[in-house]
């Protein structure tokens, strides 16, 4: 049980995928009271893994890198600016890649020793300055920040287990994210693919029967003269029926004078 007055040791991690300027290289990084680590990301990682997976890897590697400093403490907080990370590490995940990374971490003795004394929390990206600088490899700016904080900056070597964790995850999911077609290979759809031929009458004439079908149906309809003849015949029949009904109601009218 943690003592109420036990100091809290906080460490944070981050992942960078954009490399916003020439002096930035996409990578993973973490920070702990002046200690830091930085791991550049290969192009295969950027193609195979979403940023949420990389953020989870960063926090997991953070625990592996600083395990010797953290596992003997009573109260440790692992911070990430990705909401999916604390949910995964404390409640599990449904995403296959996040589940895979979590299972790999749970197989690491270094991680389990830290997990026994740690909890994971979320912080907003604007507050994650030190780890953001580490993940971008901006070490001069990180050095200036450490001077302002009054701590001595010291780099920690990333252990072999962490490198294997990243490599295994990349290889596992690399084939599942196919790269988009290069622009040069894009082309317009053919008329058949775009349903622009006469075989697709809805594109040429709107929905409904084709022109040929409508002409056939029109040919089967009676002409105007025939419709007038039929109407006259119906009126004549109706007149005779009315005369018969009047005769039945007034027999005197039907008798000869």
C-alpha positions in Angstrom: 0.0 0.0 0.0 1.3 3.4 -1.0 2.2 5.8 1.8 0.2 9.0 1.9 3.3 11.1 1.9 5.2 9.0 -0.7 6.7 11.2 -3.5 5.1 10.8 -6.9 7.5 10.1 -9.8 6.1 11.2 -13.1 7.4 10.3 -16.5 6.0 11.0 -20.0 6.4 9.8 -23.5 5.4 10.9 -27.0 5.4 9.9 -30.6 6.1 12.1 -33.6 5.3 11.2 -37.2 5.3 14.4 -39.1 8.9 15.8 -39.0 7.7 19.3 -39.4 11.1 20.8 -40.2 14.6 19.9 -41.5 16.0 19.4 -38.0 13.1 17.1 -36.9 13.1 13.4 -37.4 10.0 11.3 -36.7 10.6 9.2 -33.6 9.6 8.1 -30.1 10.8 9.7 -27.0 10.4 9.9 -23.2 11.4 12.2 -20.3 11.9 11.6 -16.6 13.3 14.4 -14.4 16.1 15.2 -16.8 16.7 11.7 -18.1 15.5 11.2 -21.7 15.6 8.7 -24.5 15.0 9.1 -28.2 14.4 6.4 -30.9 14.1 7.5 -34.6 11.3 5.7 -36.4 12.1 3.9 -39.7 9.9 4.5 -42.7 8.4 1.0 -42.3 7.0 2.1 -38.9 5.3 5.1 -40.4 3.7 3.0 -43.1 2.6 0.1 -40.9 1.4 1.7 -37.7 -1.1 4.4 -36.8 -0.2 7.2 -34.5 -2.3 5.7 -31.6 -0.2 2.5 -31.9 3.0 4.5 -31.8 1.9 6.5 -28.8 1.2 3.2 -26.9 4.6 1.9 -28.0 6.2 5.1 -26.7 4.7 4.7 -23.2 5.5 1.0 -23.1 9.1 1.7 -24.1 9.2 4.5 -21.6 8.5 2.0 -18.8 11.2 -0.3 -20.2 13.8 2.4 -20.5 13.3 3.8 -17.0 12.4 0.5 -15.3 15.5 0.6 -13.0 14.6 4.1 -11.8 10.9 3.4 -11.4 10.3 -0.1 -10.1 11.6 0.7 -6.6 9.3 3.7 -6.2 6.0 3.6 -4.4 4.0 5.9 -6.7 4.7 6.2 -10.4 2.6 7.9 -13.1 3.1 7.1 -16.8 1.7 10.0 -18.8 0.7 10.1 -22.5 -1.1 12.7 -24.6 -3.0 9.9 -26.4 -6.3 8.9 -24.7 -6.1 5.4 -26.1 -2.9 4.6 -24.2 -4.2 4.8 -20.5 -7.4 3.0 -21.6 -5.4 0.2 -23.1 -2.9 -0.2 -20.3 -5.5 -0.1 -17.6 -8.6 -1.6 -19.2 -7.5 -3.4 -22.3 -8.3 -2.6 -25.9 -10.3 -3.9 -28.9 -8.0 -2.7 -31.6 -5.9 -5.7 -32.8 -2.7 -3.6 -33.0 -3.2 -2.1 -29.5 -4.0 -5.6 -28.1 -0.9 -7.0 -29.7 1.4 -4.3 -28.3 -0.2 -4.7 -24.8 0.3 -8.5 -24.9 4.0 -8.0 -25.8 4.4 -5.6 -22.9 2.8 -8.0 -20.5 5.5 -10.6 -21.5 8.3 -8.2 -20.5 9.6 -8.6 -16.9 10.9 -5.0 -16.9 7.4 -3.7 -17.8 5.7 -5.8 -15.2 7.9 -4.5 -12.5 7.0 -0.9 -13.3 3.3 -1.7 -13.9 3.1 -3.1 -10.3 3.8 0.4 -8.9 2.5 2.6 -11.7 -0.7 4.1 -13.1 -1.2 5.6 -16.5 -2.8 9.0 -17.1 -3.5 11.4 -19.9 -2.2 14.9 -20.4 -2.8 17.3 -23.2 -0.2 17.8 -25.9 0.6 21.3 -24.9 1.7 20.1 -21.5 3.9 17.4 -22.9 6.7 19.7 -24.0 9.7 17.7 -22.8 8.7 14.4 -24.4 7.6 16.1 -27.5 11.1 17.6 -27.9 12.6 14.2 -27.2 10.4 12.4 -29.8 11.4 15.0 -32.5 15.1 14.7 -31.7 15.3 18.4 -30.8 18.0 18.0 -28.2 19.2 21.6 -28.0 15.8 22.8 -27.2 15.4 20.0 -24.7 18.7 21.0 -23.1 17.4 24.6 -22.7 14.2 23.3 -21.1 16.2 21.2 -18.6 18.2 24.2 -17.7 15.1 26.2 -17.0 13.7 23.3 -14.9 17.0 23.1 -12.9 17.7 19.4 -13.9 20.7 17.9 -15.6 19.9 16.4 -19.0 21.1 12.8 -19.4 20.4 10.4 -22.2 19.5 6.8 -21.4 20.2 4.0 -23.9 17.1 2.2 -25.3 17.3 -1.5 -24.2 17.3 -4.3 -26.7 13.8 -5.5 -25.5 12.3 -2.1 -26.6 13.9 -2.3 -30.0 12.5 -5.9 -30.5 9.1 -4.6 -29.3 9.0 -2.0 -32.1 10.4 -4.4 -34.8 8.0 -7.2 -33.9 5.0 -4.8 -34.1 6.1 -3.3 -37.4 6.6 -6.8 -39.0 3.3 -8.0 -37.7 1.2 -5.2 -39.2 3.3 -4.1 -42.1 1.4 -6.2 -44.7 -2.0 -5.1 -43.4 -1.7 -1.4 -44.4 -1.3 -1.3 -48.2 0.3 2.0 -49.5 -1.9 4.2 -51.7 -1.3 4.1 -55.5 1.3 6.6 -56.7 -0.2 9.6 -58.4 1.3 8.5 -61.7 -0.7 5.3 -61.7 -4.0 7.0 -61.2 -6.3 7.1 -64.3 -9.8 8.0 -65.3 -12.5 5.3 -65.3 -13.4 3.8 -68.7 -16.9 4.4 -70.0 -17.9 0.9 -69.0 -16.4 1.3 -65.4 -18.2 4.6 -65.1 -21.5 3.2 -66.4 -21.5 5.8 -69.2 -22.3 3.4 -72.1 -25.7 2.7 -73.7 -25.9 -0.5 -71.7 -26.6 1.7 -68.7 -29.7 3.6 -69.8 -30.0 5.4 -66.4 -26.9 7.4 -67.3 -28.1 8.3 -70.8 -31.9 8.8 -70.3 -32.5 8.7 -66.6 -34.1 6.0 -64.6 -36.9 3.8 -66.2 -37.3 2.1 -69.5 -34.9 2.8 -72.4 -36.0 4.8 -75.4 -36.5 1.6 -77.5 -38.7 0.1 -74.8 -40.8 3.3 -74.5 -41.3 3.3 -78.3 -42.4 -0.3 -78.3 -44.9 0.4 -75.5 -46.2 3.4 -77.4 -46.8 1.4 -80.6 -49.0 -1.0 -78.6 -51.2 1.9 -77.5 -54.4 2.7 -79.6 -54.3 5.7 -81.9 -56.1 8.9 -81.2 -58.9 8.1 -83.8 -59.3 4.7 -82.2 -59.6 6.2 -78.7 -62.2 8.7 -80.0 -64.2 5.9 -81.6 -64.1 3.9 -78.4 -65.3 7.0 -76.4 -68.2 7.6 -78.9 -69.3 4.0 -78.6 -69.2 4.2 -74.8 -71.3 7.4 -74.9 -73.8 5.8 -77.3 -74.2 2.7 -75.1 -74.6 5.0 -72.0 -77.4 6.9 -73.9 -79.3 3.7 -74.7 -79.0 2.5 -71.1 -80.4 5.8 -69.8 -83.3 5.6 -72.3 -84.1 2.1 -71.1 -84.1 3.2 -67.5 -86.5 6.0 -68.2 -88.9 3.7 -70.1 -88.9 1.3 -67.1 -89.8 4.1 -64.7 -92.6 5.6 -67.1 -94.3 2.8 -69.0 -96.8 5.3 -70.5 -93.9 7.0 -72.3 -92.9 3.8 -73.9 -96.5 3.0 -75.1 -97.6 4.1 -78.7 -99.9 7.1 -78.8 
